[in-house]
Amino acid sequence: IAVMKRVIVFVADVEKCANFYRAMFDLSPIESDLAADEWAELDAGGCRLAFHKAHGVYGPTGSSADPHKIVFYAEDVGAVQQELVRRGAPMEEVKTFGDVLLCDGTDPEGHRFQISNRA
C-alpha cells in the first residue's frame, strides 16, 4: 500500500553526517529548499538517506529510543493512515507542512515509521 522512500537519521550535525556518508559511499546529494543545517538528503539508490536536525527533548542526536525513522511514500497519506489503523498499527494523526502531509506510526517494538507524500 506504500513504497519505502527514505530513512531519516536524527543527528546533532546534519552537514557533518551527510558529508561523511556522501564521501564514504559515493552518495549523491539531493537538492532541497530546506536549511542545510536542518536537513540533508542523499541518493542511496532505491532509497534516500536523510539527516534531520534533532531538537528539544530528543537531545543533540535524537532520542536513544528513536534515532531514526523509516519513511514510506503514499499519494493519499490519509487513506494509508486509515488502512494501517484498520490493520492494527498504532498511528498518529496526519500533519500538514505546506504541501507535505505526513503521519507517524510505531511497530511492535516501538520503532517509528512515517507515511509521507513527499517524493
Rosetta silent file (secondary structure, phi, psi, omega in degrees, C-alpha in Angstrom):
SEQUENCE: IAVMKRVIVFVADVEKCANFYRAMFDLSPIESDLAADEWAELDAGGCRLAFHKAHGVYGPTGSSADPHKIVFYAEDVGAVQQELVRRGAPMEEVKTFGDVLLCDGTDPEGHRFQISNRA
SCORE:     score description
SCORE:     0.000 S_00000001
   1 L     0.000  -12.279  177.717    0.000    0.000    0.000 S_00000001
   2 L  -152.272  160.133 -176.723    3.082    2.273    0.230 S_00000001
   3 E  -116.601  132.764  177.189    6.679    2.324   -1.055 S_00000001
   4 E   -67.698  130.092 -178.016    9.762    2.912    1.133 S_00000001
   5 E  -116.644  -35.267 -175.907   11.406    6.154    0.019 S_00000001
   6 E  -155.436  158.346  169.360   13.825    7.241    2.724 S_00000001
   7 E  -116.967  127.362 -179.759   15.383    6.509    6.099 S_00000001
   8 E  -102.552  130.324  175.616   15.735    9.545    8.377 S_00000001
   9 E  -113.704  124.469  179.257   18.537    9.667   10.945 S_00000001
  10 E   -85.069  126.540 -171.326   18.231   12.326   13.676 S_00000001
  11 E  -138.188  163.459  174.966   21.620   13.952   14.290 S_00000001
  12 L   -79.940  -40.428 -176.424   23.342   16.876   16.018 S_00000001
  13 L  -122.957   97.458 -175.804   25.332   17.981   12.933 S_00000001
  14 H   -59.602  -51.643 -175.657   23.412   17.476    9.689 S_00000001
  15 H   -63.455  -41.772 -179.748   26.152   18.626    7.313 S_00000001
  16 H   -61.977  -46.191 -179.038   28.901   16.614    9.020 S_00000001
  17 H   -67.960  -43.528  179.288   26.881   13.377    8.932 S_00000001
  18 H   -62.305  -43.152  179.759   25.658   13.894    5.360 S_00000001
  19 H   -64.028  -37.154  178.211   29.187   14.662    4.170 S_00000001
  20 H   -60.773  -53.377 -178.105   30.523   11.531    5.900 S_00000001
  21 H   -66.612  -35.220  177.536   28.052    9.183    4.182 S_00000001
  22 H   -62.020  -46.691 -178.205   28.410   11.015    0.863 S_00000001
  23 H   -71.016  -40.576 -175.717   32.185   10.613    0.977 S_00000001
  24 H   -71.438  -37.480 -172.771   32.249    7.066    2.349 S_00000001
  25 H  -117.227   11.461  179.327   29.654    5.571   -0.006 S_00000001
  26 L    54.513   42.446  179.261   29.797    7.942   -3.020 S_00000001
  27 L   -86.846  142.395 -178.873   26.185    9.020   -2.479 S_00000001
  28 E   -89.732  134.221  176.705   24.867   11.970   -4.461 S_00000001
  29 E   -69.456  147.979  176.489   23.264   14.884   -2.601 S_00000001
  30 E  -108.663  125.387 -178.073   19.640   15.698   -3.419 S_00000001
  31 L   -62.818  144.811 -179.600   18.856   19.403   -3.642 S_00000001
  32 L  -144.483  150.606  174.922   16.434   20.782   -1.083 S_00000001
  33 L   -91.125    4.351  177.287   14.944   24.172   -0.288 S_00000001
  34 L   -84.670  156.253 -179.003   15.267   23.380    3.433 S_00000001
  35 L   -60.696  133.720 -176.518   18.100   24.826    5.543 S_00000001
  36 L   -62.580  -25.838  179.235   21.320   22.804    5.161 S_00000001
  37 L   -86.377   -1.312  179.349   21.845   22.742    8.943 S_00000001
  38 L  -110.421  -29.147 -171.576   18.343   21.258    9.436 S_00000001
  39 E  -155.976  136.038  171.566   18.002   18.692    6.628 S_00000001
  40 E  -145.012  145.506 -177.941   20.130   16.866    4.063 S_00000001
  41 E  -134.596  138.567 -179.976   19.212   14.020    1.765 S_00000001
  42 E  -121.782  144.297  176.482   21.402   11.629   -0.221 S_00000001
  43 E   -81.775  113.600 -178.600   20.502    9.353   -3.126 S_00000001
  44 L  -110.698   32.725 -179.093   21.251    5.815   -1.937 S_00000001
  45 L    91.293 -114.619 -178.036   19.885    4.028   -4.998 S_00000001
  46 L   -78.059   -1.504 -177.278   16.381    2.692   -4.425 S_00000001
  47 L  -147.060  159.728  176.267   16.013    4.699   -1.224 S_00000001
  48 E  -106.561  144.431  174.607   17.131    8.049    0.161 S_00000001
  49 E  -106.410  118.890 -175.969   19.221    8.528    3.286 S_00000001
  50 E  -117.939  148.768  177.625   18.175   11.706    5.100 S_00000001
  51 E  -121.110  127.072 -175.774   19.633   13.558    8.083 S_00000001
  52 E  -120.966  132.822  177.974   17.333   15.657   10.272 S_00000001
  53 E   -63.521  126.159  177.618   18.483   18.064   12.991 S_00000001
  54 L   -81.629  139.912 -176.928   17.413   16.697   16.394 S_00000001
  55 L  -133.318  165.129  167.980   15.703   19.224   18.685 S_00000001
  56 H    56.368 -134.582 -173.859   14.199   19.616   22.131 S_00000001
  57 H   -63.135  -16.249 -179.633   13.575   16.624   24.348 S_00000001
  58 H   -81.146   -6.762  176.170   15.262   14.345   21.817 S_00000001
  59 L    73.141 -173.880 -173.270   18.652   15.921   22.573 S_00000001
  60 L   -70.507  -18.997 -179.956   21.517   16.545   20.183 S_00000001
  61 L  -128.455   25.820 -178.480   21.324   13.162   18.445 S_00000001
  62 L    80.550  168.796  177.748   17.688   12.268   18.836 S_00000001
  63 E   -69.529  141.099  177.508   16.267   10.009   21.480 S_00000001
  64 L   -61.543  -23.552  178.041   18.275    6.854   22.032 S_00000001
  65 L   -84.216  -21.648 -175.523   14.956    5.038   21.607 S_00000001
  66 E  -134.402   58.839 -176.046   14.060    6.881   18.376 S_00000001
  67 L   -81.832   -3.873 -176.835   17.263    7.749   16.468 S_00000001
  68 E  -150.846  170.166  178.083   15.802    7.012   13.032 S_00000001
  69 E  -151.027  128.877  175.466   12.582    6.783   11.075 S_00000001
  70 E   -89.272  131.816 -175.419   11.713    4.669    8.029 S_00000001
  71 E  -116.120  129.749  176.337    9.559    6.628    5.571 S_00000001
  72 E  -109.721  138.642  179.366    7.086    5.157    3.088 S_00000001
  73 E   -89.150  139.112  172.418    5.657    7.209    0.220 S_00000001
  74 L  -149.209  137.550  176.707    1.927    7.371   -0.466 S_00000001
  75 L   -65.149  -42.830 -178.276   -0.052    9.776   -2.636 S_00000001
  76 L  -110.333   88.915 -175.978   -3.003    9.689   -0.218 S_00000001
  77 H   -61.177  -41.897 -179.417   -1.476    9.788    3.270 S_00000001
  78 H   -61.348  -42.268  179.877   -4.872    9.923    4.993 S_00000001
  79 H   -65.740  -41.290  179.336   -6.156    6.823    3.216 S_00000001
  80 H   -68.112  -40.366  177.634   -2.997    4.849    4.044 S_00000001
  81 H   -57.983  -46.385  179.564   -3.123    6.038    7.671 S_00000001
  82 H   -63.633  -39.880  179.292   -6.716    4.786    7.956 S_00000001
  83 H   -66.030  -40.380  178.984   -5.822    1.454    6.334 S_00000001
  84 H   -66.266  -39.602  175.317   -2.884    0.943    8.699 S_00000001
  85 H   -61.460  -43.516  178.589   -5.103    1.699   11.706 S_00000001
  86 H   -58.712  -35.510 -179.625   -7.632   -0.818   10.326 S_00000001
  87 L   -82.037   -4.226  175.483   -4.810   -3.381   10.154 S_00000001
  88 L   105.289    6.403  179.936   -3.866   -2.699   13.784 S_00000001
  89 L   -82.090  135.185  173.632   -0.952   -0.268   13.551 S_00000001
  90 L   -73.928  116.774 -175.749   -0.776    2.498   16.154 S_00000001
  91 E  -124.925  143.355  173.589   -0.818    5.679   14.047 S_00000001
  92 L   -83.713  175.723  177.358   -0.732    9.376   14.896 S_00000001
  93 L   -71.700  155.467  175.852   -2.890   11.976   13.159 S_00000001
  94 L   -71.466  132.366  178.018   -1.920   13.272    9.703 S_00000001
  95 E  -111.369  149.093 -178.970    0.104   16.510    9.938 S_00000001
  96 E  -119.086  129.405  174.979    0.399   19.140    7.212 S_00000001
  97 E  -129.259   89.457 -174.420    3.513   21.206    6.456 S_00000001
  98 L    67.087 -122.518  178.543    2.700   23.230    3.339 S_00000001
  99 L   -87.974   -5.137 -176.840    2.159   20.673    0.573 S_00000001
 100 E   -91.756  126.507  173.774    3.729   17.868    2.627 S_00000001
 101 E  -111.343  138.099  178.377    1.428   15.507    4.505 S_00000001
 102 E  -148.874  159.042 -178.115    2.874   13.011    6.960 S_00000001
 103 E  -152.188  127.248  179.889    1.809   10.610    9.631 S_00000001
 104 E   -96.697  150.759  175.058    3.948    8.674   12.107 S_00000001
 105 E  -141.804  175.715  177.868    3.317    5.199   13.450 S_00000001
 106 E  -131.955  147.086  176.949    5.148    2.635   15.556 S_00000001
 107 L   -87.110 -179.943 -176.617    5.947   -1.024   15.028 S_00000001
 108 L   -60.053  -22.651  179.041    5.503   -3.709   17.727 S_00000001
 109 L  -100.381    6.311  176.565    8.902   -2.869   19.274 S_00000001
 110 L    91.915    3.277  177.688    8.322    0.898   19.257 S_00000001
 111 L   -71.035  137.979 -178.291   10.389    1.807   16.179 S_00000001
 112 E   -84.317  144.833  169.193    8.986    4.836   14.385 S_00000001
 113 E  -139.099  166.154 -175.430    7.964    4.878   10.749 S_00000001
 114 E  -138.930  146.214  169.390    6.255    7.506    8.658 S_00000001
 115 E  -107.651  130.451 -176.704    3.863    7.763    5.726 S_00000001
 116 E  -144.504  150.775  175.124    4.531   10.880    3.629 S_00000001
 117 L   -96.297    7.651  177.662    3.528   12.338    0.279 S_00000001
 118 L   -77.034  121.569 -178.216    6.964   13.925   -0.171 S_00000001
 119 L   -69.233    0.000    0.000    8.526   12.360   -3.259 S_00000001
